[in-house]
């Protein structure tokens, strides 16, 4: 069932990211920095601007789905 899927779960390079636990994200060069509510930070690096943009769009869409209750299907 679709409603049992958490729209805030994202996989990037086989890494599980729960956007529900992220309070801020920003880009730095070819990387995305995720700041978690726990105080931890994570830096995910990419090899090209295209990969970075694709990942950032995926994370932003999942974040918006959680905030606004929209249905998000990662592509």
Secondary structure, DSSP 8 states (H G I E B T S, - for coil): -GGGS-TTEEEETTEEEEGGGEEEEEEETTEEEEEETTS-EEEEE-SSHHHHHHHHHHHHHHHHHHHH-------
